[in-house]
């Protein structure tokens, strides 16, 4: 249960009842009424702005309206005390029994605690990674992969029907360059000496196995034939091998897109022609000459008549070309077709996770989605900033095999999949990140991965000891849910419960703004409180989880420990990270 939504519903009902009885003018618009945690400790358990936002329509001063509402709010079950703060905020303090009921719900529900129906099954497409199939995935791809995958899981937990998608950019100049690079390695596999890799080709040694595989399959069939003959075949072969590697890389990170969509297939099916025709019929395509923009001209600007999309009518800075000088479609044109394809598959809400180097592309794609869907589709783009990989404070050197980047496989081999996933979510996606391989493995308070895992490991250690002393039956979740939780009265115990009870709100809020990194902050806060409670027990034997002379209190505290483990597990599931049993 999102307890903040519960109390908001109660407050809105009271306002509506007051309006219906004539004690307040009505009807009143309660859309802006909010219930949140107080910003400062000591200001109750929850706070509402109801008097502030309803003051003007009621004609009452905020403080006077707050006095009326505060008196009525005392009648809500579990409200122990109300207080008017500042100009008219109302703070509510809740009975300990209310928090005990939240703990009972957590223990009974298990890791599904926090599941929400907020999304009401709405279909959402989350497209992420979508790296060109021209080489292994690298560290920057890792961040986008983790952010996209965690966001998809977060939306699923919030009640959305999510499709994870990967767009295969297998058309255009970059895959032709891949084919030519693979052809060099093919000739090399046949015994020809290849000295220098020409500029514009992919130099990485990862293409050597591609050339060897092609030579093994086809022999010298392509050695002395014209490029027009071998290019399509080798392009297809190389892309397929690269995508096999991409899938393996993603799987090693725990990422498995449900849909792979091919750019070349969209082009072959005439999808691009269809979207351009659709825009032409709407008067949104014309032939014109773009003025050179101020400063550095973008790559797609040419001083010649060309087909342009009126993206400036939808918030973009200028109109955009859809056809190149050689008659082929621009990447923008195929991207328009791809997003229309998503929309036609039932996705009104589309979320794309891109690298920060694509930031200049966002406005035109938002414009395109609005145009091709007649305003019914919504595109949100999450830009992932650079990851600066270090080891012991020094930059990690790029491998010769990769060519010009540090591979995802290297990163996973160094620290493990779960560390990679968690660390990539400790900063907001649009903030640059420094990832130090040694610090990521440190067992210290400064390492959020360790700190959260350590909290869970401590919980599991307590529960293993409890099983030995009390037996499995007494500490089963259903048994602990029936313990006398009213015995949990220490402020440190109640503080932990209050943070756990905020998990459903965290899920909904993070899902609403598409920010999975908030979960990392939340888990760190919960771990901090639990470690503090643990340390408090070390200093005061009366607060230890096991009380040899009071089994009832022991069981109540074990329920608290089980609750912490449950909520941490629930949060780590969003991240695709496995909770550790011991450290």
Secondary structure, 3 states (H helix, E strand, C coil): CCHHHHHHHHHHHHHHHHHHCCCCCCCCCCCCCCEECCCCCCCCCEEECHHHHHHHHHCCCHHHHHHHHHHHHCCCCCEEEEEEECCCEEEEEECHHHHHHHHHHHHHHHHHCCCCCCCCCCEEEEECCCCCCCCCCEHHHHHHHHHHHHHHHHHHHCCCEEEEEEEECCCCHHHHHHHHHHHHHHHHHCCCCCCCCCCCCCCCHHHHHHHHHHHHHHCCCCCCCCHHHHHHHHHHHHHHHHHHHHHHHHHHCCCCCCEEEEHHHHHHCCHHHHHHHHHHHCCCEEEECCCCCCCCCCCCCCCCCEEEECHHHHCCCCCEECECCCCCECHHHHHHHHHHHHHHCCCCEEEEEEEHHHHHHHHHHHHHHHHHCCCCCEEEEEEECCEEEEECCEECCCCCCCCCCCEHHHHHHHHCHHHHHHHCCCCCCCCCEEEECCHHHCCCCCCHHHHHHHHHHHHHHHHHHHHHHHCCCCCCHHHHHCCCHHHCCCHHHHHHHHHHHCHHHHHHHHHHHCCCHHHHHHHHHHHHHHHHHHHHHHHCHHHCCCCCCCHHHHHHHHHHHHHHHHHHHHHHHHHCCCCCCCC
